[in-house]
Amino acid sequence: MMNRERLIPLLNEIAQLLQSNGHPGQAEYISALATVAEWDVTAVEPGLVSGAIWGGSGSVWDVAQFNSREERRRFMHALLRLVDEMRQAGIKAPGAESSAAIMTSWLTSGII
């Protein structure tokens, strides 16, 4: 089961980064997950593994426009923390794992 005390602030951080960088639709999705987690953290798993976060064009992880390189790096690090939380909770999400591998590669190589 997800740790509510870590998950909700993390989701709020991701939503704030998305909102402040011009991605209101993706921010709204993540904010909705935070609300679900506040009510019932066990009900949030389907939303966490969804293509809305880890899918292709238009998904949360795929947004590319940020106000600065540092904001984009903060965003990716937050998503990587989310994947780590999911792993710790035993949530299997191939899309999240694939996206995490790509983001880790980008961050390590200095592309981002």
N, C-alpha and C positions, 0 to 999 in steps of 0.2 A: 504494500500500500504506500502511496505517496506521502511524504512528510509535509503536512499542511503548512507548518511554520516556515519551511524553506520554499515551498512551491508558490504560495500566493505572492510573497514579495518578488520572487523571480519573475513570475508571469507579469506582475505590474511593472517591473523594470523593463521587460521586453516590450510591453504595450506602450510605455512612455517613449522609448527609443523609436518605435515605429511611428507613433503619433507626431513626435517633434521633428521627424525627418520626412513627413509628407506621405505616410502610408496609413490613412485612417481606416480603411477596410480591414487590413491585416491587424491593426491595433485593436479594433473592435472585436475581432475573433478571439484574440488572446485575452482581452479584458473579460469577455464572456466566460472563458475557461476559468479565470480567476474567481469569478462570481460562482460558478458551479462548484469549484473547490471549497469556497467558503461554506456552502450549504452541505456538500457531500463529497469529500475528497475521493471516495471510491468511484464516483460517477464520472470523473474527469478523464479516465483512460482513453475512451474512444476519441475524444477530441485531441488528445496528445499524440495519438498515432496517426491522425488523419492526414490525408493529402493536402488539406488546407494549410498545414504547417510544413510538411516535408515533401510536398509534390513538386510539380514543375512551375511553369510560368504563372505568376500571380500568387504563389504560395508565400508563406511568411519567410521561410529561409531564403527564398530566391530574390527578395527585394535587393536592389543594388544601389539605388540613389540615397546617399546620406550627405548630411551637411559637411562632414569632414571624414577623413580617413580614420581618425580616432573614434568617432561615433560608430563607424562601421565595424571596427575592431571590437568595441564594447558590445555591440549587438551580437557578433559572432561568438564572443566569449560567453555571453549570457545564454545563447542557444546551446553551446557546448555544456554549460552547467545544467541546462534542462535535460539534455541527453543523459548526463551522468545521474541526475535524480531519477530518471526513468529506469536506467540500468539498476540502480540500487533498489528500486521498487519491484524489480523483476519484470518490467514491461518490455516486451519484445516488439521492436519497431524497425524493420529493415530499412525503411525510408529514412528514419532518424539516424541510424547507424551509417548509412551511405552518405548522408548530408554531413554528418560529423566528421567522417574521414576526409571529405573534400574541404571543409572549412579548416580542419587542422592542417592539412597540406598547404592551403593558401596562407594561413597565419604563420606557419613555420618557415615557409619559403620567402616570406616578405612580400608576396603578391598583394596582400591586403594589409 
